[in-house]
Amino acid sequence: MVEHVLHARDTPKSYVRTHAGGLADRGIDEPIADLAWMALVDALYNHRLLAEFDLKEDRRRSGPS
């Protein structure tokens, strides 16, 4: 995972080229300021270490606070 993030941080143009397909789905075709963060999220997702929460949905399930 670290290599994934460092690739995005250290050589962002190369990272965008290497991961063009997935990034293009998000409308990214050139390096952006948060590219390393996106690389981290992608790496966590790919290793099934990411959980997604919808706070609005969680509130509806647990009732009013």
Predicted model as a PDB file, atoms N, CA, C, CB and O in Angstrom, pLDDT in the B-factor column:
MODEL        1                                                                  
ATOM      1  N   MET A   1       0.811  -1.194   0.000  1.00 84.00           N  
ATOM      2  CA  MET A   1       0.000   0.000   0.000  1.00 84.00           C  
ATOM      3  C   MET A   1       0.855   1.259   0.000  1.00 84.00           C  
ATOM      4  CB  MET A   1      -0.923  -0.003   1.190  1.00 84.00           C  
ATOM      5  O   MET A   1       0.541   2.234  -0.683  1.00 84.00           O  
ATOM      6  N   VAL A   2       1.924   1.231   0.761  1.00 92.00           N  
ATOM      7  CA  VAL A   2       2.781   2.405   0.859  1.00 92.00           C  
ATOM      8  C   VAL A   2       3.326   2.779  -0.518  1.00 92.00           C  
ATOM      9  CB  VAL A   2       3.935   2.151   1.846  1.00 92.00           C  
ATOM     10  O   VAL A   2       3.383   3.958  -0.868  1.00 92.00           O  
ATOM     11  N   GLU A   3       3.724   1.780  -1.292  1.00 92.00           N  
ATOM     12  CA  GLU A   3       4.268   2.046  -2.623  1.00 92.00           C  
ATOM     13  C   GLU A   3       3.244   2.763  -3.495  1.00 92.00           C  
ATOM     14  CB  GLU A   3       4.709   0.738  -3.294  1.00 92.00           C  
ATOM     15  O   GLU A   3       3.589   3.660  -4.264  1.00 92.00           O  
ATOM     16  N   HIS A   4       1.996   2.364  -3.369  1.00 89.00           N  
ATOM     17  CA  HIS A   4       0.894   2.952  -4.133  1.00 89.00           C  
ATOM     18  C   HIS A   4       0.782   4.451  -3.833  1.00 89.00           C  
ATOM     19  CB  HIS A   4      -0.442   2.233  -3.806  1.00 89.00           C  
ATOM     20  O   HIS A   4       0.684   5.273  -4.744  1.00 89.00           O  
ATOM     21  N   VAL A   5       0.797   4.785  -2.565  1.00 94.00           N  
ATOM     22  CA  VAL A   5       0.662   6.176  -2.135  1.00 94.00           C  
ATOM     23  C   VAL A   5       1.901   6.979  -2.514  1.00 94.00           C  
ATOM     24  CB  VAL A   5       0.424   6.252  -0.618  1.00 94.00           C  
ATOM     25  O   VAL A   5       1.786   8.111  -2.985  1.00 94.00           O  
ATOM     26  N   LEU A   6       3.079   6.405  -2.312  1.00 95.00           N  
ATOM     27  CA  LEU A   6       4.309   7.107  -2.657  1.00 95.00           C  
ATOM     28  C   LEU A   6       4.413   7.355  -4.156  1.00 95.00           C  
ATOM     29  CB  LEU A   6       5.515   6.319  -2.178  1.00 95.00           C  
ATOM     30  O   LEU A   6       4.914   8.396  -4.583  1.00 95.00           O  
ATOM     31  N   HIS A   7       3.946   6.414  -4.946  1.00 96.00           N  
ATOM     32  CA  HIS A   7       3.933   6.596  -6.403  1.00 96.00           C  
ATOM     33  C   HIS A   7       3.105   7.829  -6.753  1.00 96.00           C  
ATOM     34  CB  HIS A   7       3.364   5.334  -7.119  1.00 96.00           C  
ATOM     35  O   HIS A   7       3.533   8.655  -7.559  1.00 96.00           O  
ATOM     36  N   ALA A   8       1.941   7.954  -6.161  1.00 96.00           N  
ATOM     37  CA  ALA A   8       1.068   9.107  -6.432  1.00 96.00           C  
ATOM     38  C   ALA A   8       1.693  10.408  -5.946  1.00 96.00           C  
ATOM     39  CB  ALA A   8      -0.297   8.910  -5.767  1.00 96.00           C  
ATOM     40  O   ALA A   8       1.576  11.442  -6.604  1.00 96.00           O  
ATOM     41  N   ARG A   9       2.351  10.355  -4.801  1.00 96.00           N  
ATOM     42  CA  ARG A   9       2.945  11.572  -4.241  1.00 96.00           C  
ATOM     43  C   ARG A   9       4.216  11.982  -4.973  1.00 96.00           C  
ATOM     44  CB  ARG A   9       3.248  11.372  -2.768  1.00 96.00           C  
ATOM     45  O   ARG A   9       4.412  13.161  -5.270  1.00 96.00           O  
ATOM     46  N   ASP A  10       5.077  11.014  -5.263  1.00 97.00           N  
ATOM     47  CA  ASP A  10       6.393  11.325  -5.818  1.00 97.00           C  
ATOM     48  C   ASP A  10       6.404  11.515  -7.326  1.00 97.00           C  
ATOM     49  CB  ASP A  10       7.347  10.246  -5.460  1.00 97.00           C  
ATOM     50  O   ASP A  10       7.153  12.343  -7.844  1.00 97.00           O  
ATOM     51  N   THR A  11       5.579  10.752  -8.034  1.00 96.00           N  
ATOM     52  CA  THR A  11       5.529  10.863  -9.502  1.00 96.00           C  
ATOM     53  C   THR A  11       4.070  10.857  -9.961  1.00 96.00           C  
ATOM     54  CB  THR A  11       6.324   9.693 -10.182  1.00 96.00           C  
ATOM     55  O   THR A  11       3.604   9.891 -10.565  1.00 96.00           O  
ATOM     56  N   PRO A  12       3.354  11.947  -9.668  1.00 96.00           N  
ATOM     57  CA  PRO A  12       1.914  11.982  -9.939  1.00 96.00           C  
ATOM     58  C   PRO A  12       1.540  11.771 -11.412  1.00 96.00           C  
ATOM     59  CB  PRO A  12       1.363  13.293  -9.481  1.00 96.00           C  
ATOM     60  O   PRO A  12       0.527  11.134 -11.702  1.00 96.00           O  
ATOM     61  N   LYS A  13       2.335  12.292 -12.333  1.00 97.00           N  
ATOM     62  CA  LYS A  13       2.008  12.074 -13.750  1.00 97.00           C  
ATOM     63  C   LYS A  13       2.083  10.598 -14.106  1.00 97.00           C  
ATOM     64  CB  LYS A  13       2.955  12.878 -14.653  1.00 97.00           C  
ATOM     65  O   LYS A  13       1.229  10.086 -14.829  1.00 97.00           O  
ATOM     66  N   SER A  14       3.091   9.922 -13.607  1.00 97.00           N  
ATOM     67  CA  SER A  14       3.231   8.485 -13.836  1.00 97.00           C  
ATOM     68  C   SER A  14       2.071   7.721 -13.200  1.00 97.00           C  
ATOM     69  CB  SER A  14       4.574   7.980 -13.276  1.00 97.00           C  
ATOM     70  O   SER A  14       1.532   6.785 -13.792  1.00 97.00           O  
ATOM     71  N   TYR A  15       1.695   8.128 -11.991  1.00 96.00           N  
ATOM     72  CA  TYR A  15       0.575   7.471 -11.311  1.00 96.00           C  
ATOM     73  C   TYR A  15      -0.710   7.603 -12.120  1.00 96.00           C  
ATOM     74  CB  TYR A  15       0.377   8.064  -9.909  1.00 96.00           C  
ATOM     75  O   TYR A  15      -1.455   6.636 -12.275  1.00 96.00           O  
ATOM     76  N   VAL A  16      -0.964   8.795 -12.629  1.00 96.00           N  
ATOM     77  CA  VAL A  16      -2.176   9.026 -13.422  1.00 96.00           C  
ATOM     78  C   VAL A  16      -2.143   8.171 -14.689  1.00 96.00           C  
ATOM     79  CB  VAL A  16      -2.317  10.531 -13.787  1.00 96.00           C  
ATOM     80  O   VAL A  16      -3.162   7.601 -15.077  1.00 96.00           O  
ATOM     81  N   ARG A  17      -0.983   8.077 -15.332  1.00 96.00           N  
ATOM     82  CA  ARG A  17      -0.864   7.228 -16.524  1.00 96.00           C  
ATOM     83  C   ARG A  17      -1.115   5.767 -16.178  1.00 96.00           C  
ATOM     84  CB  ARG A  17       0.526   7.384 -17.161  1.00 96.00           C  
ATOM     85  O   ARG A  17      -1.854   5.075 -16.879  1.00 96.00           O  
ATOM     86  N   THR A  18      -0.499   5.300 -15.099  1.00 95.00           N  
ATOM     87  CA  THR A  18      -0.606   3.894 -14.697  1.00 95.00           C  
ATOM     88  C   THR A  18      -2.024   3.516 -14.310  1.00 95.00           C  
ATOM     89  CB  THR A  18       0.329   3.609 -13.540  1.00 95.00           C  
ATOM     90  O   THR A  18      -2.462   2.397 -14.578  1.00 95.00           O  
ATOM     91  N   HIS A  19      -2.740   4.425 -13.688  1.00 93.00           N  
ATOM     92  CA  HIS A  19      -4.086   4.143 -13.172  1.00 93.00           C  
ATOM     93  C   HIS A  19      -5.153   4.932 -13.932  1.00 93.00           C  
ATOM     94  CB  HIS A  19      -4.163   4.473 -11.674  1.00 93.00           C  
ATOM     95  O   HIS A  19      -6.185   5.305 -13.375  1.00 93.00           O  
ATOM     96  N   ALA A  20      -4.885   5.172 -15.194  1.00 92.00           N  
ATOM     97  CA  ALA A  20      -5.758   6.016 -16.020  1.00 92.00           C  
ATOM     98  C   ALA A  20      -7.207   5.530 -16.045  1.00 92.00           C  
ATOM     99  CB  ALA A  20      -5.223   6.074 -17.437  1.00 92.00           C  
ATOM    100  O   ALA A  20      -8.128   6.342 -15.961  1.00 92.00           O  
ATOM    101  N   GLY A  21      -7.421   4.227 -16.159  1.00 89.00           N  
ATOM    102  CA  GLY A  21      -8.787   3.701 -16.260  1.00 89.00           C  
ATOM    103  C   GLY A  21      -9.644   4.053 -15.066  1.00 89.00           C  
ATOM    104  O   GLY A  21     -10.724   4.624 -15.221  1.00 89.00           O  
ATOM    105  N   GLY A  22      -9.178   3.720 -13.876  1.00 88.00           N  
ATOM    106  CA  GLY A  22      -9.948   3.996 -12.668  1.00 88.00           C  
ATOM    107  C   GLY A  22     -10.091   5.479 -12.383  1.00 88.00           C  
ATOM    108  O   GLY A  22     -11.133   5.932 -11.909  1.00 88.00           O  
ATOM    109  N   LEU A  23      -9.041   6.232 -12.673  1.00 92.00           N  
ATOM    110  CA  LEU A  23      -9.108   7.674 -12.436  1.00 92.00           C  
ATOM    111  C   LEU A  23     -10.022   8.355 -13.439  1.00 92.00           C  
ATOM    112  CB  LEU A  23      -7.714   8.290 -12.501  1.00 92.00           C  
ATOM    113  O   LEU A  23     -10.735   9.298 -13.093  1.00 92.00           O  
ATOM    114  N   ALA A  24     -10.006   7.886 -14.677  1.00 91.00           N  
ATOM    115  CA  ALA A  24     -10.875   8.478 -15.702  1.00 91.00           C  
ATOM    116  C   ALA A  24     -12.345   8.325 -15.327  1.00 91.00           C  
ATOM    117  CB  ALA A  24     -10.612   7.829 -17.072  1.00 91.00           C  
ATOM    118  O   ALA A  24     -13.162   9.192 -15.637  1.00 91.00           O  
ATOM    119  N   ASP A  25     -12.679   7.222 -14.660  1.00 89.00           N  
ATOM    120  CA  ASP A  25     -14.061   7.020 -14.206  1.00 89.00           C  
ATOM    121  C   ASP A  25     -14.494   8.118 -13.240  1.00 89.00           C  
ATOM    122  CB  ASP A  25     -14.208   5.648 -13.534  1.00 89.00           C  
ATOM    123  O   ASP A  25     -15.685   8.385 -13.081  1.00 89.00           O  
ATOM    124  N   ARG A  26     -13.519   8.748 -12.602  1.00 88.00           N  
ATOM    125  CA  ARG A  26     -13.792   9.833 -11.651  1.00 88.00           C  
ATOM    126  C   ARG A  26     -13.577  11.206 -12.274  1.00 88.00           C  
ATOM    127  CB  ARG A  26     -12.909   9.688 -10.420  1.00 88.00           C  
ATOM    128  O   ARG A  26     -13.693  12.226 -11.594  1.00 88.00           O  
ATOM    129  N   GLY A  27     -13.266  11.232 -13.557  1.00 91.00           N  
ATOM    130  CA  GLY A  27     -13.049  12.503 -14.236  1.00 91.00           C  
ATOM    131  C   GLY A  27     -11.660  13.080 -14.019  1.00 91.00           C  
ATOM    132  O   GLY A  27     -11.448  14.279 -14.205  1.00 91.00           O  
ATOM    133  N   ILE A  28     -10.707  12.232 -13.625  1.00 92.00           N  
ATOM    134  CA  ILE A  28      -9.343  12.697 -13.373  1.00 92.00           C  
ATOM    135  C   ILE A  28      -8.452  12.213 -14.508  1.00 92.00           C  
ATOM    136  CB  ILE A  28      -8.813  12.189 -11.989  1.00 92.00           C  
ATOM    137  O   ILE A  28      -8.303  11.011 -14.725  1.00 92.00           O  
ATOM    138  N   ASP A  29      -7.864  13.160 -15.228  1.00 93.00           N  
ATOM    139  CA  ASP A  29      -6.965  12.789 -16.320  1.00 93.00           C  
ATOM    140  C   ASP A  29      -5.616  13.478 -16.210  1.00 93.00           C  
ATOM    141  CB  ASP A  29      -7.598  13.121 -17.652  1.00 93.00           C  
ATOM    142  O   ASP A  29      -4.794  13.409 -17.124  1.00 93.00           O  
ATOM    143  N   GLU A  30      -5.396  14.143 -15.080  1.00 95.00           N  
ATOM    144  CA  GLU A  30      -4.108  14.772 -14.791  1.00 95.00           C  
ATOM    145  C   GLU A  30      -3.962  14.836 -13.275  1.00 95.00           C  
ATOM    146  CB  GLU A  30      -4.001  16.208 -15.440  1.00 95.00           C  
ATOM    147  O   GLU A  30      -4.953  14.722 -12.553  1.00 95.00           O  
ATOM    148  N   PRO A  31      -2.732  15.017 -12.782  1.00 95.00           N  
ATOM    149  CA  PRO A  31      -2.527  15.055 -11.333  1.00 95.00           C  
ATOM    150  C   PRO A  31      -3.361  16.148 -10.662  1.00 95.00           C  
ATOM    151  CB  PRO A  31      -1.052  15.270 -11.021  1.00 95.00           C  
ATOM    152  O   PRO A  31      -3.543  17.237 -11.206  1.00 95.00           O  
ATOM    153  N   ILE A  32      -3.856  15.833  -9.484  1.00 95.00           N  
ATOM    154  CA  ILE A  32      -4.611  16.785  -8.667  1.00 95.00           C  
ATOM    155  C   ILE A  32      -3.965  16.862  -7.286  1.00 95.00           C  
ATOM    156  CB  ILE A  32      -6.119  16.369  -8.557  1.00 95.00           C  
ATOM    157  O   ILE A  32      -3.151  16.009  -6.932  1.00 95.00           O  
ATOM    158  N   ALA A  33      -4.314  17.858  -6.525  1.00 94.00           N  
ATOM    159  CA  ALA A  33      -3.700  18.085  -5.216  1.00 94.00           C  
ATOM    160  C   ALA A  33      -3.875  16.895  -4.262  1.00 94.00           C  
ATOM    161  CB  ALA A  33      -4.291  19.333  -4.585  1.00 94.00           C  
ATOM    162  O   ALA A  33      -2.962  16.582  -3.498  1.00 94.00           O  
ATOM    163  N   ASP A  34      -5.015  16.243  -4.297  1.00 94.00           N  
ATOM    164  CA  ASP A  34      -5.310  15.156  -3.358  1.00 94.00           C  
ATOM    165  C   ASP A  34      -5.046  13.770  -3.937  1.00 94.00           C  
ATOM    166  CB  ASP A  34      -6.746  15.243  -2.918  1.00 94.00           C  
ATOM    167  O   ASP A  34      -5.629  12.789  -3.475  1.00 94.00           O  
ATOM    168  N   LEU A  35      -4.189  13.675  -4.927  1.00 95.00           N  
ATOM    169  CA  LEU A  35      -3.951  12.398  -5.595  1.00 95.00           C  
ATOM    170  C   LEU A  35      -3.415  11.325  -4.638  1.00 95.00           C  
ATOM    171  CB  LEU A  35      -2.976  12.593  -6.743  1.00 95.00           C  
ATOM    172  O   LEU A  35      -3.835  10.170  -4.710  1.00 95.00           O  
ATOM    173  N   ALA A  36      -2.503  11.693  -3.757  1.00 96.00           N  
ATOM    174  CA  ALA A  36      -1.957  10.711  -2.814  1.00 96.00           C  
ATOM    175  C   ALA A  36      -3.043  10.191  -1.873  1.00 96.00           C  
ATOM    176  CB  ALA A  36      -0.809  11.331  -1.999  1.00 96.00           C  
ATOM    177  O   ALA A  36      -3.048   9.010  -1.525  1.00 96.00           O  
ATOM    178  N   TRP A  37      -3.964  11.070  -1.460  1.00 94.00           N  
ATOM    179  CA  TRP A  37      -5.078  10.622  -0.605  1.00 94.00           C  
ATOM    180  C   TRP A  37      -5.971   9.648  -1.368  1.00 94.00           C  
ATOM    181  CB  TRP A  37      -5.912  11.834  -0.104  1.00 94.00           C  
ATOM    182  O   TRP A  37      -6.411   8.634  -0.826  1.00 94.00           O  
ATOM    183  N   MET A  38      -6.228   9.967  -2.621  1.00 92.00           N  
ATOM    184  CA  MET A  38      -7.051   9.066  -3.434  1.00 92.00           C  
ATOM    185  C   MET A  38      -6.353   7.725  -3.615  1.00 92.00           C  
ATOM    186  CB  MET A  38      -7.355   9.695  -4.808  1.00 92.00           C  
ATOM    187  O   MET A  38      -7.000   6.678  -3.607  1.00 92.00           O  
ATOM    188  N   ALA A  39      -5.035   7.756  -3.776  1.00 94.00           N  
ATOM    189  CA  ALA A  39      -4.267   6.520  -3.905  1.00 94.00           C  
ATOM    190  C   ALA A  39      -4.378   5.696  -2.626  1.00 94.00           C  
ATOM    191  CB  ALA A  39      -2.787   6.827  -4.221  1.00 94.00           C  
ATOM    192  O   ALA A  39      -4.498   4.473  -2.687  1.00 94.00           O  
ATOM    193  N   LEU A  40      -4.340   6.353  -1.474  1.00 95.00           N  
ATOM    194  CA  LEU A  40      -4.487   5.649  -0.198  1.00 95.00           C  
ATOM    195  C   LEU A  40      -5.858   4.999  -0.094  1.00 95.00           C  
ATOM    196  CB  LEU A  40      -4.270   6.610   0.977  1.00 95.00           C  
ATOM    197  O   LEU A  40      -5.964   3.833   0.288  1.00 95.00           O  
ATOM    198  N   VAL A  41      -6.892   5.729  -0.426  1.00 91.00           N  
ATOM    199  CA  VAL A  41      -8.256   5.183  -0.374  1.00 91.00           C  
ATOM    200  C   VAL A  41      -8.385   4.005  -1.334  1.00 91.00           C  
ATOM    201  CB  VAL A  41      -9.302   6.276  -0.721  1.00 91.00           C  
ATOM    202  O   VAL A  41      -8.969   2.980  -0.980  1.00 91.00           O  
ATOM    203  N   ASP A  42      -7.845   4.139  -2.542  1.00 90.00           N  
ATOM    204  CA  ASP A  42      -7.898   3.042  -3.508  1.00 90.00           C  
ATOM    205  C   ASP A  42      -7.160   1.812  -2.985  1.00 90.00           C  
ATOM    206  CB  ASP A  42      -7.301   3.484  -4.849  1.00 90.00           C  
ATOM    207  O   ASP A  42      -7.646   0.689  -3.122  1.00 90.00           O  
ATOM    208  N   ALA A  43      -5.996   2.020  -2.391  1.00 92.00           N  
ATOM    209  CA  ALA A  43      -5.224   0.901  -1.851  1.00 92.00           C  
ATOM    210  C   ALA A  43      -5.982   0.215  -0.715  1.00 92.00           C  
ATOM    211  CB  ALA A  43      -3.850   1.386  -1.355  1.00 92.00           C  
ATOM    212  O   ALA A  43      -6.031  -1.014  -0.651  1.00 92.00           O  
ATOM    213  N   LEU A  44      -6.569   1.002   0.174  1.00 93.00           N  
ATOM    214  CA  LEU A  44      -7.363   0.416   1.261  1.00 93.00           C  
ATOM    215  C   LEU A  44      -8.544  -0.374   0.706  1.00 93.00           C  
ATOM    216  CB  LEU A  44      -7.866   1.515   2.216  1.00 93.00           C  
ATOM    217  O   LEU A  44      -8.836  -1.473   1.177  1.00 93.00           O  
ATOM    218  N   TYR A  45      -9.213   0.179  -0.282  1.00 90.00           N  
ATOM    219  CA  TYR A  45     -10.349  -0.498  -0.913  1.00 90.00           C  
ATOM    220  C   TYR A  45      -9.903  -1.806  -1.564  1.00 90.00           C  
ATOM    221  CB  TYR A  45     -11.012   0.420  -1.962  1.00 90.00           C  
ATOM    222  O   TYR A  45     -10.551  -2.839  -1.401  1.00 90.00           O  
ATOM    223  N   ASN A  46      -8.803  -1.756  -2.297  1.00 90.00           N  
ATOM    224  CA  ASN A  46      -8.311  -2.945  -3.001  1.00 90.00           C  
ATOM    225  C   ASN A  46      -7.891  -4.056  -2.049  1.00 90.00           C  
ATOM    226  CB  ASN A  46      -7.143  -2.574  -3.887  1.00 90.00           C  
ATOM    227  O   ASN A  46      -7.933  -5.232  -2.409  1.00 90.00           O  
ATOM    228  N   HIS A  47      -7.487  -3.689  -0.840  1.00 93.00           N  
ATOM    229  CA  HIS A  47      -7.110  -4.684   0.172  1.00 93.00           C  
ATOM    230  C   HIS A  47      -8.268  -4.996   1.125  1.00 93.00           C  
ATOM    231  CB  HIS A  47      -5.900  -4.186   0.971  1.00 93.00           C  
ATOM    232  O   HIS A  47      -8.083  -5.665   2.142  1.00 93.00           O  
ATOM    233  N   ARG A  48      -9.445  -4.511   0.788  1.00 93.00           N  
ATOM    234  CA  ARG A  48     -10.656  -4.725   1.590  1.00 93.00           C  
ATOM    235  C   ARG A  48     -10.490  -4.248   3.037  1.00 93.00           C  
ATOM    236  CB  ARG A  48     -11.032  -6.202   1.580  1.00 93.00           C  
ATOM    237  O   ARG A  48     -10.937  -4.895   3.983  1.00 93.00           O  
ATOM    238  N   LEU A  49      -9.838  -3.104   3.169  1.00 94.00           N  
ATOM    239  CA  LEU A  49      -9.613  -2.512   4.487  1.00 94.00           C  
ATOM    240  C   LEU A  49     -10.355  -1.196   4.647  1.00 94.00           C  
ATOM    241  CB  LEU A  49      -8.130  -2.296   4.720  1.00 94.00           C  
ATOM    242  O   LEU A  49     -10.052  -0.408   5.543  1.00 94.00           O  
ATOM    243  N   LEU A  50     -11.313  -0.965   3.789  1.00 89.00           N  
ATOM    244  CA  LEU A  50     -12.043   0.295   3.785  1.00 89.00           C  
ATOM    245  C   LEU A  50     -13.505   0.025   4.090  1.00 89.00           C  
ATOM    246  CB  LEU A  50     -11.890   1.024   2.429  1.00 89.00           C  
ATOM    247  O   LEU A  50     -14.104  -0.907   3.554  1.00 89.00           O  
ATOM    248  N   ALA A  51     -14.065   0.842   4.948  1.00 86.00           N  
ATOM    249  CA  ALA A  51     -15.485   0.747   5.254  1.00 86.00           C  
ATOM    250  C   ALA A  51     -16.136   2.068   4.875  1.00 86.00           C  
ATOM    251  CB  ALA A  51     -15.724   0.409   6.762  1.00 86.00           C  
ATOM    252  O   ALA A  51     -15.576   3.138   5.111  1.00 86.00           O  
ATOM    253  N   GLU A  52     -17.297   1.986   4.300  1.00 80.00           N  
ATOM    254  CA  GLU A  52     -18.015   3.183   3.884  1.00 80.00           C  
ATOM    255  C   GLU A  52     -19.209   3.381   4.798  1.00 80.00           C  
ATOM    256  CB  GLU A  52     -18.462   3.086   2.404  1.00 80.00           C  
ATOM    257  O   GLU A  52     -19.969   2.449   5.059  1.00 80.00           O  
ATOM    258  N   PHE A  53     -19.364   4.605   5.279  1.00 81.00           N  
ATOM    259  CA  PHE A  53     -20.468   4.923   6.173  1.00 81.00           C  
ATOM    260  C   PHE A  53     -21.292   6.054   5.586  1.00 81.00           C  
ATOM    261  CB  PHE A  53     -19.952   5.298   7.573  1.00 81.00           C  
ATOM    262  O   PHE A  53     -20.749   7.020   5.050  1.00 81.00           O  
ATOM    263  N   ASP A  54     -22.590   5.926   5.693  1.00 81.00           N  
ATOM    264  CA  ASP A  54     -23.506   6.995   5.310  1.00 81.00           C  
ATOM    265  C   ASP A  54     -24.138   7.467   6.609  1.00 81.00           C  
ATOM    266  CB  ASP A  54     -24.599   6.513   4.249  1.00 81.00           C  
ATOM    267  O   ASP A  54     -25.014   6.799   7.158  1.00 81.00           O  
ATOM    268  N   LEU A  55     -23.702   8.596   7.092  1.00 79.00           N  
ATOM    269  CA  LEU A  55     -24.193   9.075   8.387  1.00 79.00           C  
ATOM    270  C   LEU A  55     -25.695   9.284   8.401  1.00 79.00           C  
ATOM    271  CB  LEU A  55     -23.505  10.363   8.754  1.00 79.00           C  
ATOM    272  O   LEU A  55     -26.340   9.062   9.426  1.00 79.00           O  
ATOM    273  N   LYS A  56     -26.258   9.707   7.286  1.00 78.00           N  
ATOM    274  CA  LYS A  56     -27.708   9.888   7.224  1.00 78.00           C  
ATOM    275  C   LYS A  56     -28.415   8.554   7.377  1.00 78.00           C  
ATOM    276  CB  LYS A  56     -28.118  10.558   5.905  1.00 78.00           C  
ATOM    277  O   LYS A  56     -29.419   8.458   8.082  1.00 78.00           O  
ATOM    278  N   GLU A  57     -27.900   7.529   6.724  1.00 71.00           N  
ATOM    279  CA  GLU A  57     -28.488   6.194   6.818  1.00 71.00           C  
ATOM    280  C   GLU A  57     -28.362   5.657   8.241  1.00 71.00           C  
ATOM    281  CB  GLU A  57     -27.813   5.231   5.819  1.00 71.00           C  
ATOM    282  O   GLU A  57     -29.314   5.077   8.763  1.00 71.00           O  
ATOM    283  N   ASP A  58     -27.211   5.838   8.874  1.00 58.00           N  
ATOM    284  CA  ASP A  58     -27.011   5.368  10.233  1.00 58.00           C  
ATOM    285  C   ASP A  58     -27.986   6.013  11.206  1.00 58.00           C  
ATOM    286  CB  ASP A  58     -25.593   5.639  10.670  1.00 58.00           C  
ATOM    287  O   ASP A  58     -28.475   5.345  12.117  1.00 58.00           O  
ATOM    288  N   ARG A  59     -28.277   7.290  11.032  1.00 60.00           N  
ATOM    289  CA  ARG A  59     -29.224   7.984  11.904  1.00 60.00           C  
ATOM    290  C   ARG A  59     -30.631   7.420  11.752  1.00 60.00           C  
ATOM    291  CB  ARG A  59     -29.226   9.482  11.601  1.00 60.00           C  
ATOM    292  O   ARG A  59     -31.367   7.295  12.731  1.00 60.00           O  
ATOM    293  N   ARG A  60     -31.000   7.081  10.525  1.00 58.00           N  
ATOM    294  CA  ARG A  60     -32.347   6.537  10.290  1.00 58.00           C  
ATOM    295  C   ARG A  60     -32.497   5.167  10.946  1.00 58.00           C  
ATOM    296  CB  ARG A  60     -32.637   6.434   8.774  1.00 58.00           C  
ATOM    297  O   ARG A  60     -33.572   4.832  11.443  1.00 58.00           O  
ATOM    298  N   ARG A  61     -31.445   4.387  10.949  1.00 59.00           N  
ATOM    299  CA  ARG A  61     -31.506   3.042  11.550  1.00 59.00           C  
ATOM    300  C   ARG A  61     -31.604   3.102  13.054  1.00 59.00           C  
ATOM    301  CB  ARG A  61     -30.288   2.228  11.157  1.00 59.00           C  
ATOM    302  O   ARG A  61     -32.331   2.314  13.659  1.00 59.00           O  
ATOM    303  N   SER A  62     -30.881   4.029  13.671  1.00 56.00           N  
ATOM    304  CA  SER A  62     -30.828   4.053  15.125  1.00 56.00           C  
ATOM    305  C   SER A  62     -31.918   4.926  15.738  1.00 56.00           C  
ATOM    306  CB  SER A  62     -29.479   4.537  15.576  1.00 56.00           C  
ATOM    307  O   SER A  62     -32.069   4.959  16.959  1.00 56.00           O  
ATOM    308  N   GLY A  63     -32.667   5.622  14.917  1.00 53.00           N  
ATOM    309  CA  GLY A  63     -33.718   6.469  15.430  1.00 53.00           C  
ATOM    310  C   GLY A  63     -33.212   7.848  15.783  1.00 53.00           C  
ATOM    311  O   GLY A  63     -32.022   8.126  15.638  1.00 53.00           O  
ATOM    312  N   PRO A  64     -34.091   8.711  16.242  1.00 55.00           N  
ATOM    313  CA  PRO A  64     -33.688  10.079  16.574  1.00 55.00           C  
ATOM    314  C   PRO A  64     -32.721  10.119  17.748  1.00 55.00           C  
ATOM    315  CB  PRO A  64     -34.909  10.923  16.890  1.00 55.00           C  
ATOM    316  O   PRO A  64     -32.769   9.283  18.650  1.00 55.00           O  
ATOM    317  N   SER A  65     -31.848  11.110  17.710  1.00 49.00           N  
ATOM    318  CA  SER A  65     -30.861  11.254  18.801  1.00 49.00           C  
ATOM    319  C   SER A  65     -31.403  12.159  19.873  1.00 49.00           C  
ATOM    320  CB  SER A  65     -29.523  11.809  18.275  1.00 49.00           C  
ATOM    321  O   SER A  65     -30.727  12.406  20.872  1.00 49.00           O  
TER     322      SER A  65                                                      
ENDMDL                                                                          
END                                                                             
